[in-house]
Amino acid sequence: MKRKLISSDSDFEKQIGYSRAVVDGNWVFVSGTTGFDYKTMTISDDIIQQTEQCIKNIETALEKAASNLKDVVRIMYIVPKADEFKLCWPVLRKYFGEIKPSATMISANLADPRMKIEIQVTAKKLNV
């Protein structure tokens, strides 16, 4: 099976040169995804709203890959301020509480100071 490249048409993908997701066989690798609304390239100042938008962006990428959040097996959260991560937990529990993928959180600066969280996932499609 050939690789399939998936784009969200964000300015970042165009300027940097990467795909929102890559499908390789039954694996889907979703790039670090931020809380930008990629259609308008706007972002909330609120980490909770950014977390919701991250997940919406990831869901869209997974749908384009014929996958969904239930297929997520690994997730990485990146936040510039580690002490703010706890604010995201209710949102993360809402989407991943039943799925329970393996997870890692790291604290690091992000490419744009407006970004308060970035989420990367790996999914394995069960029905290929």
C-alpha positions in Angstrom: 0.0 0.0 0.0 1.3 3.4 -0.9 1.7 6.1 1.7 -1.2 8.6 1.8 -0.4 12.2 2.8 -3.1 14.2 4.5 -3.2 18.0 4.8 -5.3 20.4 6.8 -4.3 23.2 4.5 -2.8 25.1 7.4 -0.2 27.8 6.7 2.3 25.9 8.8 2.2 22.8 6.6 2.7 24.9 3.5 5.5 27.1 5.0 7.4 24.3 6.8 6.8 21.4 4.4 5.0 18.6 6.2 1.8 16.7 6.3 -0.9 16.9 9.0 -0.9 13.1 8.9 0.7 10.2 7.0 -1.1 6.9 6.5 1.2 3.9 6.0 -0.7 0.6 5.8 -2.9 0.5 8.8 -0.9 3.1 10.7 -1.8 6.7 10.9 0.8 9.2 12.2 -0.7 12.6 13.0 1.8 15.4 13.3 1.9 17.7 16.3 -1.4 19.5 16.1 -2.2 22.9 17.8 -5.3 24.7 18.7 -5.4 26.9 15.6 -8.6 26.9 13.6 -6.7 26.1 10.4 -9.5 27.5 8.2 -9.1 31.0 9.7 -5.6 30.6 11.2 -7.0 32.0 14.5 -6.3 30.7 17.9 -7.9 31.2 21.3 -5.9 32.5 24.3 -7.4 29.8 26.5 -5.6 26.5 26.9 -8.9 24.6 27.4 -10.3 25.9 24.1 -7.0 25.2 22.4 -7.2 21.6 23.6 -10.7 21.2 22.2 -9.6 22.6 18.9 -6.5 20.4 18.8 -8.7 17.4 19.2 -11.1 18.6 16.5 -8.2 19.1 14.2 -6.9 15.6 15.0 -10.4 14.1 14.4 -10.5 15.8 11.0 -7.1 14.3 10.0 -8.1 10.9 11.3 -11.4 11.0 9.3 -9.5 11.8 6.1 -7.4 8.7 6.9 -10.5 6.6 7.3 -9.8 6.4 11.1 -11.1 7.9 14.3 -10.1 8.6 17.9 -10.9 5.1 19.0 -8.0 3.9 16.8 -5.5 6.1 18.8 -2.8 3.9 20.5 -0.3 6.6 21.5 -0.5 10.3 22.3 2.0 13.0 23.2 1.1 16.2 24.8 3.5 19.2 24.6 2.8 22.2 26.8 5.1 25.2 27.4 4.0 25.6 31.0 3.8 22.2 32.7 1.6 23.6 35.5 -1.2 24.4 33.0 -1.4 20.8 31.8 -3.8 19.9 34.6 -6.3 22.4 33.2 -6.6 20.2 30.1 -7.4 17.0 31.9 -11.2 17.2 31.8 -11.1 17.7 28.0 -8.6 14.9 27.5 -10.6 12.6 29.7 -13.8 13.4 27.7 -12.1 12.2 24.4 -9.6 9.6 25.6 -10.9 8.4 29.0 -12.4 5.3 27.5 -9.8 4.8 24.8 -6.8 5.0 27.2 -3.9 5.3 24.7 -0.4 5.3 26.0 0.6 8.9 26.7 3.5 11.2 27.4 3.5 14.8 28.4 6.5 17.0 27.9 7.0 20.7 28.6 8.8 22.6 25.9 8.5 25.9 24.0 6.3 25.7 20.9 6.9 27.4 17.5 4.5 30.3 18.3 4.1 31.9 21.7 0.3 31.9 21.3 0.3 28.1 21.3 -0.4 26.6 24.7 -0.6 22.9 23.8 0.3 20.7 20.9 -0.9 17.1 20.6 0.6 14.3 18.4 -1.1 10.9 18.0 -0.5 7.6 16.4 -3.4 5.4 15.4 -3.8 1.9 14.2 -6.7 1.3 11.9 -8.4 -2.0 12.8 -10.3 -2.4 9.5 -7.8 -2.1 6.6 
